[in-house]
Amino acid sequence: MDEFFHIAAGWRIRPTTPEDYRAIVRVFLDCMPDFPWRNSPRQELMGMENALLSCESYVATEEDAGIVGFIIVDPNSAYVSHLFVEADWRLCGVGTGLLAAARQASDKPLQLHVDELNTGALKAYQAIGWTEVMETPSARLGQKRLISP
């Protein structure tokens, strides 16, 4: 894996280790209030834990803050099930760096579902060239399926 980092912001991206679990859960739960339309945090956490156990994942770390974001991707399907970045670290390139790391895990363009109510994420994905693809039956109501360039 190429190393992804941002010298000015101070973050680096690396593969997840078992020791990262508690910090990943913290980031996930810290972000859940930003998505009040989702299921309860406990239900969402169970889905995230299952994905974490069965897919590849990467974390963004900063020396003082620790883990500030993470991504979970299935390298076979190139499907990103989870991408979360702490609020204080958004707009610092962390999400883009995590997507770049995930892209190296698969030989296909990445795909993901994003909530239509998550307008900030939709704009961010569109700004880096992601496009909407025809909806699939597996999508939740109110989600769009996007594909990377």
WOTAFEN-V34338 format. One record per residue. N is the residue number from 1. RES is the residue in one letter. SS is DSSP state (~ for helix, > for strand, _ for the rest). PHI is phi as a letter, one per 40 degrees, with the letter a starting at -180 (none if undefined). NEAR is the number of other C-alpha atoms within 12 Angstrom. Layout:
# WOTAFEN-V34338
n=(N | N)
res=(RES | RES)
ss=(SS | SS)
phi=(PHI | PHI)
near=(NEAR | NEAR)
This chain:
# WOTAFEN-V34338
n=(1 | 2 | 3 | 4 | 5 | 6 | 7 | 8 | 9 | 10 | 11 | 12 | 13 | 14 | 15 | 16 | 17 | 18 | 19 | 20 | 21 | 22 | 23 | 24 | 25 | 26 | 27 | 28 | 29 | 30 | 31 | 32 | 33 | 34 | 35 | 36 | 37 | 38 | 39 | 40 | 41 | 42 | 43 | 44 | 45 | 46 | 47 | 48 | 49 | 50 | 51 | 52 | 53 | 54 | 55 | 56 | 57 | 58 | 59 | 60 | 61 | 62 | 63 | 64 | 65 | 66 | 67 | 68 | 69 | 70 | 71 | 72 | 73 | 74 | 75 | 76 | 77 | 78 | 79 | 80 | 81 | 82 | 83 | 84 | 85 | 86 | 87 | 88 | 89 | 90 | 91 | 92 | 93 | 94 | 95 | 96 | 97 | 98 | 99 | 100 | 101 | 102 | 103 | 104 | 105 | 106 | 107 | 108 | 109 | 110 | 111 | 112 | 113 | 114 | 115 | 116 | 117 | 118 | 119 | 120 | 121 | 122 | 123 | 124 | 125 | 126 | 127 | 128 | 129 | 130 | 131 | 132 | 133 | 134 | 135 | 136 | 137 | 138 | 139 | 140 | 141 | 142 | 143 | 144 | 145 | 146 | 147 | 148 | 149)
res=(M | D | E | F | F | H | I | A | A | G | W | R | I | R | P | T | T | P | E | D | Y | R | A | I | V | R | V | F | L | D | C | M | P | D | F | P | W | R | N | S | P | R | Q | E | L | M | G | M | E | N | A | L | L | S | C | E | S | Y | V | A | T | E | E | D | A | G | I | V | G | F | I | I | V | D | P | N | S | A | Y | V | S | H | L | F | V | E | A | D | W | R | L | C | G | V | G | T | G | L | L | A | A | A | R | Q | A | S | D | K | P | L | Q | L | H | V | D | E | L | N | T | G | A | L | K | A | Y | Q | A | I | G | W | T | E | V | M | E | T | P | S | A | R | L | G | Q | K | R | L | I | S | P)
ss=(_ | _ | _ | > | > | > | _ | _ | _ | _ | > | > | > | > | > | _ | _ | ~ | ~ | ~ | ~ | ~ | ~ | ~ | ~ | ~ | ~ | ~ | ~ | ~ | ~ | ~ | _ | _ | _ | _ | _ | _ | _ | _ | ~ | ~ | ~ | ~ | ~ | ~ | ~ | ~ | ~ | ~ | ~ | ~ | ~ | ~ | _ | > | > | > | > | > | > | > | _ | _ | _ | > | > | > | > | > | > | > | > | > | _ | _ | _ | _ | > | > | > | > | > | > | > | _ | ~ | ~ | ~ | _ | _ | _ | _ | ~ | ~ | ~ | ~ | ~ | ~ | ~ | ~ | ~ | ~ | ~ | _ | _ | _ | _ | _ | _ | > | > | > | > | > | _ | _ | _ | ~ | ~ | ~ | ~ | ~ | ~ | ~ | ~ | ~ | _ | _ | _ | > | > | _ | _ | _ | _ | _ | _ | _ | _ | _ | _ | > | > | > | > | > | _ | _)
phi=(none | c | c | b | a | b | d | c | c | g | c | b | b | a | c | c | b | d | c | c | d | c | c | c | c | c | d | d | c | c | c | d | c | c | b | c | c | c | c | c | d | c | c | c | c | c | c | c | c | c | c | c | c | b | b | c | a | b | b | b | b | b | d | c | c | g | c | b | a | a | b | b | b | c | c | c | c | g | c | c | c | a | a | b | b | d | d | c | b | c | g | b | g | c | d | c | c | c | c | c | c | c | c | c | c | b | c | b | c | c | b | a | b | b | c | c | c | c | c | c | c | d | c | c | c | c | c | b | g | c | b | c | b | d | c | b | c | c | c | c | d | g | b | b | c | b | b | c | c)
near=(15 | 16 | 20 | 28 | 25 | 21 | 15 | 11 | 22 | 22 | 32 | 33 | 36 | 30 | 31 | 29 | 18 | 14 | 13 | 24 | 22 | 17 | 26 | 36 | 31 | 22 | 34 | 36 | 27 | 21 | 28 | 26 | 17 | 22 | 23 | 15 | 18 | 23 | 15 | 15 | 23 | 15 | 14 | 24 | 26 | 17 | 20 | 31 | 23 | 19 | 23 | 32 | 18 | 16 | 27 | 33 | 41 | 44 | 47 | 47 | 34 | 24 | 14 | 10 | 18 | 24 | 37 | 41 | 46 | 46 | 45 | 41 | 40 | 31 | 26 | 20 | 21 | 28 | 33 | 40 | 34 | 39 | 41 | 40 | 39 | 34 | 21 | 18 | 28 | 24 | 17 | 26 | 29 | 40 | 38 | 36 | 35 | 44 | 43 | 32 | 36 | 46 | 34 | 26 | 29 | 24 | 14 | 20 | 27 | 37 | 36 | 37 | 35 | 37 | 25 | 22 | 19 | 20 | 17 | 18 | 29 | 25 | 20 | 24 | 29 | 19 | 14 | 20 | 17 | 26 | 25 | 24 | 19 | 15 | 20 | 16 | 11 | 13 | 19 | 18 | 17 | 17 | 26 | 29 | 30 | 34 | 29 | 29 | 19)
